[in-house]
Amino acid sequence: MPSIKTRFTYRFIRAVQKLNKNRGVSSSMKETYRRYHMIRVASYASMASAVGSKRAWSQAVLRKIRNHTLHRDLKKKCGIHALIRRRKVSENPRNNLNFHQENDLRKLVPGGEDMDFCRLLNETAHYIKCLRTQGLHPKTQLLER
Amino acid sequence: MDPELTNEASFTAGSNPASYSLVELVSFPRGSGGGGLGMRMRNLGGSGEGFGVGDASVEESTVTDQSGSHGRNGGSRGEKRRMDVGTFHEDESSKFVSTSCSYSDLNEPNGKRMKPSGSRDENDGSKPKAEANSGTGNKGAEEKSKPEPPKDYIHVRARRGQATDSHSLAERARREKISEKMKILQDLVPGCNKVIGKAVVLDEIINYIQSLQRQVEYLSMKLEPVNTRLNPTIKGFPPKELATPTFDVTGMIFGLQAPREYTQGPQVEWLDLQVGNVFERPT
C-alpha cells in the first residue's frame, strides 16, 4: 500500500499536467490567478483524496470541492444536521478557557466546526502532517523541471 | 544478621502464593539500622503492607525491620519469622496498618486489626485499581487501592482530595485525553516544546497551520509557468496574512472575481514582484 506521500504526489502531478494541457494562450492577470487557484485547489484535492475519507478533515475538503456552489455550501452550514452538531459541540467547551484559540483552530482545520475539541485536536495533528508533505515534496520536484 | 533475614525472600514467596505478589510490593529499604517502634513504623509505611501481630510470626527486635511486614499473614499461614510480641501490641499494629495501604485479603486473618484500614477503603469512592502498586511508594497514604480482582469496568484511581463522583471523573478523563493530544501536537509543531500553557501552544499551532497553508499557496503560485521564468530565489512567504485564513475552496474555484480581490489585498506586496513582470511583458 503506497504511502500517503506517494499517492498525493502522483495525483497532484497528474492534476497539474492536466491543467497545463488545457491552459490557454493568454496570460492575462485573470488567467494567471485562475491558474494559480486551480493549482492550489488541485493540491488540496490531491492530498484529501490521497488521505481518503478516513479523516474528517479530508472528507470536508472533498465535500466542499464537490459541492461546487457557494449557495450549497452556505445551506449546509445552516442545515439541521449542522445545527445539531454545533449544538453538541458548544456544550462541551464550557470549561474551556481557550475559547478564542479553539475557534481559530476550528476555522483553520477543514471540517473543524462540527467536532468536539478532542476530535479537533486529533484532526489537527493529522492535518499538520499532511500539510507538511503537501507543501514540500512534489512542488519542489515540479519546480526543478 | 539473623537467619530469618535471609529467609525473607523465600518467606514472601512462600507465604503468599495466591494473593498479590509481594515481591513487587515489598520494596522497603534494607539495612535501615536502628530499631524499635519508630523504625518499624517507617519501614512498614514504606512497604505498604499491614502486618499481623500477635499470633503472627514473631519478629526480631531491631535489626529485622523489614521482616515485620511479613508477619501479617496471621496464624493461618506458617510463619518462619519470629515476631517480637513484646514490642508490638495489637493497637500499635493497627496504627501501623492505618499508615500503610491495606489489602482486602489481609482483613480476613487480621480481623479487627484491619478495621481502620477497612474504613479507609470505603472513603475511596471510585473503583480502585486492582494492582496494588501503592506499596512501592514510600507513603501509601496518597493512593488508596485494594487488590481486588479486576471487574469488568474501567478502574480509575481517585487521587487524594479530589472528588470522585462520576461527573468529575468523566471530566478528568476527558481533560487527560485532551492534554495527551496536546502533547502530541506539541511534538509536531517545531518550537512548541519550550512553551508551557495550553493557550500559547494553541497559538503556536494556529500560526504553524497558517504558515503551512501560506506555503502551499506560495508554491502553487510558483508552479505557474509565468513564474518559473522568474528568479527562483524568491523566498519567503508573504509577511502576514491580512485576511482571515479560512479554508475556502469553493471560492477558489468558482468565485473568480471575489478571490481576485482577496488575493490582491493581502498579498499585494508579495505579488508585486511577479505581477510587475507580467505587466512588463508584451501581451
HADDOCK unambig.tbl for C-alpha pairs under 7 A between the chains (distance, minus, plus):
assign (segid A and resid 33 and name CA) (segid B and resid 260 and name CA) 6.93 0.50 0.50
assign (segid A and resid 34 and name CA) (segid B and resid 256 and name CA) 6.92 0.50 0.50
assign (segid A and resid 36 and name CA) (segid B and resid 220 and name CA) 5.97 0.50 0.50
assign (segid A and resid 36 and name CA) (segid B and resid 221 and name CA) 5.41 0.50 0.50
assign (segid A and resid 36 and name CA) (segid B and resid 224 and name CA) 6.49 0.50 0.50
assign (segid A and resid 37 and name CA) (segid B and resid 252 and name CA) 5.61 0.50 0.50
assign (segid A and resid 37 and name CA) (segid B and resid 253 and name CA) 6.68 0.50 0.50
assign (segid A and resid 38 and name CA) (segid B and resid 253 and name CA) 6.58 0.50 0.50
assign (segid A and resid 39 and name CA) (segid B and resid 220 and name CA) 5.64 0.50 0.50
assign (segid A and resid 40 and name CA) (segid B and resid 217 and name CA) 6.13 0.50 0.50
assign (segid A and resid 40 and name CA) (segid B and resid 220 and name CA) 5.40 0.50 0.50
assign (segid A and resid 41 and name CA) (segid B and resid 249 and name CA) 6.53 0.50 0.50
assign (segid A and resid 64 and name CA) (segid B and resid 249 and name CA) 6.69 0.50 0.50
assign (segid A and resid 64 and name CA) (segid B and resid 250 and name CA) 6.46 0.50 0.50
assign (segid A and resid 65 and name CA) (segid B and resid 249 and name CA) 6.38 0.50 0.50
assign (segid A and resid 65 and name CA) (segid B and resid 250 and name CA) 6.14 0.50 0.50
assign (segid A and resid 68 and name CA) (segid B and resid 250 and name CA) 5.88 0.50 0.50
assign (segid A and resid 69 and name CA) (segid B and resid 250 and name CA) 6.60 0.50 0.50
assign (segid A and resid 70 and name CA) (segid B and resid 250 and name CA) 6.41 0.50 0.50
assign (segid A and resid 98 and name CA) (segid B and resid 199 and name CA) 5.95 0.50 0.50
assign (segid A and resid 101 and name CA) (segid B and resid 202 and name CA) 6.23 0.50 0.50
assign (segid A and resid 101 and name CA) (segid B and resid 203 and name CA) 6.50 0.50 0.50
assign (segid A and resid 105 and name CA) (segid B and resid 206 and name CA) 6.05 0.50 0.50
assign (segid A and resid 107 and name CA) (segid B and resid 246 and name CA) 5.74 0.50 0.50
assign (segid A and resid 108 and name CA) (segid B and resid 245 and name CA) 6.60 0.50 0.50
assign (segid A and resid 108 and name CA) (segid B and resid 246 and name CA) 5.76 0.50 0.50
assign (segid A and resid 108 and name CA) (segid B and resid 247 and name CA) 6.25 0.50 0.50
assign (segid A and resid 110 and name CA) (segid B and resid 247 and name CA) 6.49 0.50 0.50
assign (segid A and resid 118 and name CA) (segid B and resid 178 and name CA) 5.73 0.50 0.50
assign (segid A and resid 121 and name CA) (segid B and resid 181 and name CA) 6.33 0.50 0.50
assign (segid A and resid 122 and name CA) (segid B and resid 181 and name CA) 6.87 0.50 0.50
assign (segid A and resid 125 and name CA) (segid B and resid 185 and name CA) 5.82 0.50 0.50
assign (segid A and resid 128 and name CA) (segid B and resid 209 and name CA) 6.63 0.50 0.50
assign (segid A and resid 131 and name CA) (segid B and resid 212 and name CA) 6.40 0.50 0.50
assign (segid A and resid 132 and name CA) (segid B and resid 212 and name CA) 6.80 0.50 0.50
assign (segid A and resid 135 and name CA) (segid B and resid 212 and name CA) 6.93 0.50 0.50
assign (segid A and resid 135 and name CA) (segid B and resid 215 and name CA) 6.11 0.50 0.50
assign (segid A and resid 135 and name CA) (segid B and resid 216 and name CA) 5.00 0.50 0.50
assign (segid A and resid 139 and name CA) (segid B and resid 219 and name CA) 6.43 0.50 0.50
assign (segid A and resid 143 and name CA) (segid B and resid 223 and name CA) 6.46 0.50 0.50
